[in-house]
């Protein structure tokens, strides 16, 4: 398949995940969601298993704009 088109599809999926969750100002959440989307894309579209862990966030108290329990990585105690 066309590599340009694949790149655009992946970008679209990542942006969709970020838009679905909403809320700005968390680089770690954005990065982690992007990695998960890329791993899923690699498995589905390329047949490549790229496991992605789901770590718990250690920084909720350090981000005044943390979305808390709405974030899939949120941990109340940062563990």
Secondary structure, 3 states (H helix, E strand, C coil): CCHHHHHHHHHHHHHHHHHHHCCCCCHHHHHHHHHHHHHHHHHHHHCCCCCCCCCCCCCHHHCCCCCHHHCCCCCCCCC
